[in-house]
Each structure stands twice: as C-alpha cells, then as structure tokens.
Amino acid sequence: MKNKINFLQELGNNIREQRKLKKINQEDFAKHANIGRRHYAFIERGEVNVSVVHLAKISLALEVSINLLLPTNFSLVDLIEG
C-alpha cells in the first residue's frame, strides 16, 4: 500500500511541476483539461488513483508525454504487491 501511495504522490508532484512550468493555476488548468477542479486537486496531491483517461487529458493539456509524468523509481511488481 505504501508503494502505491508514494507512486500517486510522486505522480501528482510531477503533474504539478509541469503545470507550474506552464504558469497556470490549478483551477484554470483543470478547466483546460476538462477535469473537475476538486478532483484535479486530489490528483496533484496524490490522494486519488488516476484513471488512464484523466492522465491522457492532463498529458494533452500540458503538451507533454505521459512518460514524463510517470514516476521512474517504481517497479510495477513492487507497485502491485506493495
């Protein structure tokens, strides 16, 4: 469970970092990505499991690859078993 929480928090941090590089606030970005503001805030804080659809919307709105958003220091086995 800890690995999953850490993964989601790092994912949220990566998303937040990319959003800030675009100099856009959470509310405006959530509208641009067509995601509810509250749900988007939960994503950035790593408090919810992100669907592939939402991750794709975020990636497209940020104009970056999904790979850039995904944490790199996690193995899928550890993530599933942890």
N, C-alpha and C positions, 0 to 999 in steps of 0.2 A: 504494500500500500504506500509506503514511504517513497518508493521509486516513482510511482505514478504521480504522487503529489509534487515531488521535485520536478518531474518532467513537465507537468502542467504549469508550474510556476516559472520554469525557465522558458517555456514556450511563450507564456504571457509577457515575460520580460523582453524576449526577442521581438515580439509584436510591438510592444510599447516603444522600444528603441527605434524601430523602423518608422513608426508613426511620428515620433518626435523629430526624426531627421527630415520628415516632410513638413514639419512645423504646423501641424494641425491638431486641434484639441480633440478629446475623446468624443464629445457629442457630435461635432461636425464629421469626424471620421466614421462614426457608427452610421450616420445618415448616408454618407457616401458609399459605404459598404453594404447598405441595406440590411443592417443588423440592429436590433433594439439597443438603445443606449445602455440600459442596465445590464443586459446580457453581455454586451461588449465589455463593459467594465469588469464583470466577473471573469471573462476570458483573460483580460490583461492581468488580473490578479491571480490567475491560476486556480480559480475557485470552481470552475466547471470543466467538464470533459468537452472538448471542442469537436463538433461534427466536421466531417470532411467538407461538407458544403460550406460551412462558415469559414473554415480555413481557406478554401478556394476563394470565397468572397473577399476575405481580408488580403490574401495574396494579390488578387487582381486589383483591389483598390490601392494597395501600396505599390503596385507595379514591381513586385519582386517575386522571385521563385519561392514556392512553398519550402523548398530545401533550405533556403536562407533563414526561415522562421523556425524550423525544427531544431531542437536541442541536439547537439552532436555527441555528447558524452554518455549516452544511454544505449545499452544493447536491448534489442526487442525482447530477448529472453528474460532479462532482469526486469524489464518493464511489466511483462505479463505475469511473471512469477512473484514479483515483489509486491 
